[in-house]
């Protein structure tokens, strides 16, 4: 029997209604589309590996028609998540989407994933006002406490990796790692190994930051893995003002892997 990271039986509830109906009725542009019932209605997922841009569409969904907050000046659009030769493309474009002047790309898993090692190989974008990020998230929209583990590369300085995590709504931020290279000039791997007593973040397989604590001092809820590229509203020191360069900008995701912690399983 599979259990979630808290030791409870994996929940089978998922969000249904308009969002699910829209997904079921929309065309799948890339990847294969095997039986959706298993992927959509089995809440907790196991180990997987995605490479080359042909991501399994029964595992992933493209966000469409909404935004994640006022810090963004773009709306997620399914058109901004595409399969290109050898990679997945997440773009910011001047296509009007929702009430925003710009549209941007988010790709997230249907299932929720618990303790284990996560690795994403990607090429970030260098430009003021944009963010290339990987988040493991759950929260009130899914009936859970807000737990999150995030890695991000701000376009204003693509030689730095920003690391943060949230525990039951309390944020732990302001960790910045000097990469020693320009993340916008090539593909590198960024990951985190998440266990009940600690998190170790890695870059190209090497540890760059870690935290430890009791299980209630760290994220513990299974969450969705989210690949994001978006543009910012306003003019802040964090991201600076976004100015559209006259053509779409695109982050490239070459691969995503998740190696489940054996502690998630129970005989």
Secondary structure, DSSP 8 states (H G I E B T S, - for coil): -BB-TTSSB-------SHHHHHHHHS---SS----HHHHHH--B---EEEETT---TTTEEE--SB-S-TTBSEEE-GGGEEEETTEEEEEEBS--BTTBSEEEEEEEESSBB-SEEEEEEEE---STTEEEEEEEEE-GGGTS--EEEEEEEETT-TTEEEEEEEETTEEEEEEEEE-SS-TTSS-EEEEEEEETTEEEEEETTEEEEEEE--GGGS--S-BEEEEEEEEB-S--TTT------SS-EEEEEEEEEEEE-GGGB--
